[in-house]
Amino acid sequence: MIASHNSYTYIPATNSAIEAVSKLWRCQKESIQTQYKLGVRYFDIRLCQEGDYWRPCHGMAEMQLVFTSLITLLNQYKTRFKDSILRLVLEKGDESKFRSEISKLDHGKYPNLVMAIIKNNWEIIYKSENHPIIMDYSYEGWNLKNIGNILFSSPIKNWAKKHNPTITQDMIDDKSIVYFMDYVFNK
């Protein structure tokens, strides 16, 4: 199964200064629809709270997209990407509001929700019994000595290009292994 890490980071940031350094935080360049067409079935959705809304984010980068509720977000996947599974991560914001919205969900109505996590301490507040847990993956070969290269070439991007396998139909079909990938693309 193919999973995309920080699935919504293809969307521009709301802050132009943060967008200018997007190679430091951008993990995807393809839309959700394109990721899905390329075989992604596991989406990692990082969220922050903005008033009554939820916005995809990654660290300080907040994307130019809002969801009026978590149900709105889940309904999009339920209707458009029926065989996908989702991991929701509260990156920042009101933990109690996130807990409240998750606790009010009829999880039987949203079978594609694998888990909901609060990133502050990686606390899992909801976990489906039917899908694998993916918490994080290794940035093998990336270290602080590479930081100077970020201005010219992001080590994370290089790590992803170097370590991401070419997506094959076998990888898509095998549900026993989850390939959690930055920069999902068609080679």
Sequence and secondary structure as in RCSB ss.txt:
>XXXX:A:sequence
MIASHNSYTYIPATNSAIEAVSKLWRCQKESIQTQYKLGVRYFDIRLCQEGDYWRPCHGMAEMQLVFTSLITLLN
QYKTRFKDSILRLVLEKGDESKFRSEISKLDHGKYPNLVMAIIKNNWEIIYKSENHPIIMDYSYEGWNLKNIGNI
LFSSPIKNWAKKHNPTITQDMIDDKSIVYFMDYVFNK
>XXXX:A:secstr
 EEETTTTTTS BSSHHHHHTGGGT    S HHHHHHTTEEEEEEEEEEETTEEEEEETTEEBS  BS HHHHHH
HHHHH TT EEEEEEEES HHHHHHHHHHS GGG TTEEEEEETTTTEEEEE SSS        TT  GGGGGGG
GTS HHHHHHHHH     HHHHH TTS EEESS    
